[in-house]
Structures are given as structure tokens and as C-alpha cells.
Amino acid sequence: MLGEQRLKQKMGAEKSAKDPSRQQKEQVLHFEQLHVQLRGRRVLNGVDGQLCSKQLVALIGRNGAGKSTLLRTLIAFYTPTLGSVWVGERLLASLPAVQRARFVAYVPQEPPRPLAMRVVDSLNAAARKTAPANEVSARVAQAAGQTGILPLLDRACTSLSGGEWRLVSIARALAQAPRFLLLDEPTAGLDPMNRYEFWRLARRLAGNGCGLLIATHDLEEGFSFANSLWLLHEGRFLLMAPSTSPDWPNALQRAFSLPLSPFHVDGWASIHVDLRSRADKAPASRAFLQMPIP
């Protein structure tokens, strides 16, 4: 079956990029039966899914569940031992790097910093991957404005704090104007206001047609702001559902070995943690609230 799909992809590559039906199909990033093995350990064990345009998905799970591996496989950084990643009818790994950059941008958990480069030069380099020369400046200005880093443009990348560099890294990805944006722990190291502004930005990007897949350990943020959540557990998806699904308490308890219960009150999301059965002296329960986004 995969051979037939590759043949379709090869034939489809010869069609015009202006074909409306093709453009509609290319609004879906989908993956089938992904198996990934790293250093002798099977990290992903046959996962399927699709990310559509205008969709904002939170990818959650315990440390080592495979979240970062999935994101890197979806940008063709890792080659699966079995399975494929597609953009519409095109096999992602078969596309030249420039074409992949037009479809998918990725921000890793610890973005590497270029040496001896200003922030604006870093953004220019990212924009040039996909933009004509006469559009680079506009792309950079838009990405910097969206992420609130305009005051940082003349700074050296190595002079930034960890949180500032994370915002710059997100701006670099936006400068590519990708159809799909994959981010690994993008709010780690950000102060509360910048965390809130990031999720507002993510909502706006999804509303404008971008598909976003965001790995996060912050369950409250995921349940507050994402359209749906994908829960990875031991290399497989345990649940893929909207935040309001009644299946979440059981799935979260199985994945995290804690009785977690998400709930929503007047647009606010909270995670209730019942610790009464724990052997330590922790309080009976904890609950966190996130600011709602209009």
C-alpha cells in the first residue's frame, strides 16, 4: 500500500502547483504507522495522525514518551524505520529542503544560537529560505512584530536571555511563513506575560490558516488554549481528543500515574490533582488556573 502511495506522490509532483484541489490537499500534514528507533530503543511504535490547517494541537505526555522524536520525524530530521509523513499527496522526505521549509517550520526545545550574528540577520536568513528577495524585510518585520521582539533586532544573538532567544527562535520560524508550525516546549523559560502572549499568537496563527502542533509539559496551558490534545504514552497515542472529552481523566491517570482531572469553568481550564492517596505529606489536592483567551 505504501508503494502505491509513493507512486501517486511521484506522479502528483508533475502537476501544477496552482491546482486548487492540490492546494486544498496540501493543507493536511499526515503520518501513517510511524516507527522510530533511536540508539537501539524503539521510541515511536506505530503512530498515525493528521494536522490540518487552522488546527492548534497540544502534544502531551511524560518525559521520554516520544514527543520530541515525533516532531523531529515530522520535519524529516529522523527517518522512520517504518511509516511515512505526507503533505497532501507528497512524501515530505522526498521534497528538497527549500520546499520542506515552505510547508513545515520547527522550533526545538533548545534552539542553537548562531555565533557573531545579530537577531535581525538571523531572521533575514530564515526568511530567505522561502521568500523572494523583495519580501524578506516585510517577512522579518511581521514576524518580529508578532512575537514582540522588535526591540531586540539589533542585539547579538549571544547576548539574549534564554526567554528572549526562545521568542527570537519562534520569530525565525514564522519568517518562513510555513503552512505548519511545530514547536517543542515553546513557553519554557518565558515569563507569565510572554507565555500568555505566545498562546494568543498561536490562536491567531491557527485562525489565519496555519496548523500548529505544540509539545508541552504544561497541561493547564494545553487544556486552556488548544483545540485538541494528543497524549503520547510509551510510543503510542493513548488519546487524541478535544480538551472537553470525558475520556481525559482516565487517560491522564494511566499516562502520569496520578489521578488528574481536567475541568473547565466559564472558559477557564484547570487540572485537579488528587493527592490524598500519596504517601507523602502533600496537600489533599492542587488546582491551577490559566487566563482565558477571548
N, C-alpha and C positions, 0 to 999 in steps of 0.2 A: 504493500500500500504506500509506504514511504517512497518507493521508487517511482510510482505513478505520480505522486505529488511533486517530486523533483522534476519529472519530465514536463508537467504543467508549468512549473516555475520557469524552466528554461524557455519554453515556447512563449510564456507570458512576457518575458523580458524583451521580446521583439515588438511588442505592441506599443502604441503611442502613449506617452506619459500623460497626455491630455484627455485620455479616455475617461469620461465621467464615472463609468462603472468601476474602472480600476481605482480611481481616486477614492471612491467610497469604500472599496475593499481594503485599501491601504490605511484606513482609519482603525484597523484592528491589529494588535500585536498578539499573536497567539503561539502557544507552545504545546507540544504533544509528547507525552511519555519521556520526559527528561530524566535521564540517569547520569549522574556526575560522580566521578570517583577522584578524590584528591589524596595523594600520599598514602595510597593503599586503603583509604577509608571511603565507603560509599556515603556521600553527603546528601544527594538527591536520589530518590528511589521511585521514579516514575510519576512525575507531577504533570498535570495538564491544567491549562487555564488560558484566559484571554483578557487583555487590557484594551478597552475601547476608548475612542476619543471622548472627551468630556467626562471621563471617569476618574475619580480620586479614590485610590485604594490604599489602605494601610496594611503593610505586611508585618505580622507579629509572630512571636514565638520565643522560646527560651534561647539562651546563648548556645551556639552550636547546632541550632535547628536547621540551618541551611539558608538563612535569609540573604546574607551577602553573596553566597555562592549562586543563588538563583538570579540575583540582579546581574552579577558578572556574566552568567551564562546567557542572559537575555540581551547582552550587548556583544556577544561573540568573543568575550575575553577568555572564557573557558569553553572548551569543546566537549560537548556531552558524549559519553560513551554510547549512548543510545538516545534517540529522540531528536526533535528539530524545533527551531524557532523561526517563525514566519512573520513577515509584514505583508498582509494580504496574501497574494499568491507567490510572493518572493521569499526565497530562503535567505534569511538575514546574513548568514555566514558567507554566502556567495557574492554579496554585494561589495564593491570597492569601499574603502574606508570613508571616502567623501560622501557616498550615498548613504552609508550607515549613519553618518553624523547628521544627515538631514532627517532621518527617521527617529533616532534614539540618542539621547544625551544621558550621561551618568555622572553622578557626584558620589564618590566613595566616602566611606566613614572618616578616613583621614586623608584628605586631598593633599598630594605632594605640592610643595611650593617651588616655583621656578626661581632660580638664583639670579641676582642682578637684573631684575625686571620690575618695572612699575606696574601697578594694578591696571592702569589703562592699556598698557602694552599687552598684558596678559589677556584682557578682554578682546582687544583687537585681534590677537592671534586666534582666539576661539571663534570669533565672528567670521574670520576669513575662511574657515573650514567650509562654510555653506553660503556665504553672502557674496554678491558681486562687489567689486571694489567701491563702487559709488554708494553702497548701502551699509558699509561697515560702521561708519561713525554713528548712523542712526540706530543701528542694532545695539551698539555699545551704550549709547545714551539711554535707550529704552530699558535695557537690562539693568543698568546701574540705578536708574530711577525706580524700577520695580522693587529692587532689593534694598534701597536706601543707602547705597554706598557711594553716592556722588562725592561726598567729602573725602573719600579715600583714594580717588583716582590717581592722584599724583604721588601717593605713598609707595614706597618699596614693598613688594610682597612680603619680604622677610621681616618687615617692621611691624606687621599687623599682629594683633592678639589672635588667639585661637578662634574666638567667635567671629571676629572681623574677617578672618581668612575663610571661614565657612560661608559667610554671606557672599564673599567675592567668588568663591567656587560655584555657588548657586547661580550667580550672575553670569559666570563664564558659560555654564550650561545653557542658560536662557539665550545668550548671544548667538547660539547655534540655531535658534528658532526651531527646535525639534518638534515632531509630532507626539513623541512620547518622552517623558522625563522620569528617570529612575534615580531615587535618592536613598542613601544609606545613612540613617540616623542624622538627618539634616539639622535637627534642633539641639543636638548635643553641644553643650558649651555656650548656648545662646542665653541671654538674659530673658526674663519673662516677657518684656515688651516685644523683643525680636522674635521670640517663639510665637507669640500671638500674631505678629505681622507676617511671619512666614506662612502660617496656615491660612491667613486671609489671602495672601498671594496665591497659595496653592488652589484655593477655591476659585479665584479669579481666572487662573490659567485653565482650570478644568472648564469653567464656564465659556471660555474663548475657544475651546476645541481641543486642548491638549489632554492627553491621557497621562496620569501620574500614578506611579507605584512607589510608595514611601515606606521603607523599613523603619520601624520604631519600636523601642522598648517601653515607651510611654503609652500605656493602654488608655489612659484618660484622654490623651490627645487623639489617639486613633478613633476611639468611640465618639469623641466630640465632633470631629471635623470630617472624617472620611465618609464617602458614600457607602462603602462596604469594607470588610476586613477579610484578609486571608491568613489563616492560622497554620503555620508550618510546625510539624511535630515529627521528629525522627525521620526527616527526609520526605515526608508526605504531607499533603494538605489534610488537616483534621476537620476544618470547616472553612467554607468560603460563603459569606452571607452578609447582609446588611447589619448594621450595629444593633438594630431593634429585634433581631431574630431571637426567639425564645430558646434556641439551642446553645446560646453562648455560655451560660453558667456551667453546664456540664462539660463543654469543650474546653473552657478555660481551666476548670478544675483538673481535668485529665492532663492538660499540657503543662501546667505550672505547679501541680500538686498542692494547690491552695484553693479553698472554696471562694472563688472570685465571682461576684455577681454584678454585671453592669446594669445600670438603670438610667433613665432619662426623666428629668423633671423640668418642664417649661423650657425645653430646648437646651438644657444643660446635661452633660453626661457625667456620670460618677461611677467609680468602681468600688464596691463594698467588699472588704476583705474580712471574713470571719475567722478570727484567730483564737477563739475560745478553746479549740481542741489542741492547740500547740502547747508544747511542754514548757516554753519559756514564759517570762512574766509580762509579755506584751499585752497591750490593752485588748479588750474583747473584740474591737473592730476598728477599721480605719476607712475613711472615705475621702476622696479627693474630688474637687470640682474644677472644671475648666471654664473659662469665659466663653459664652456662646458667640458664634459669628452670625451676624444678621443675614 
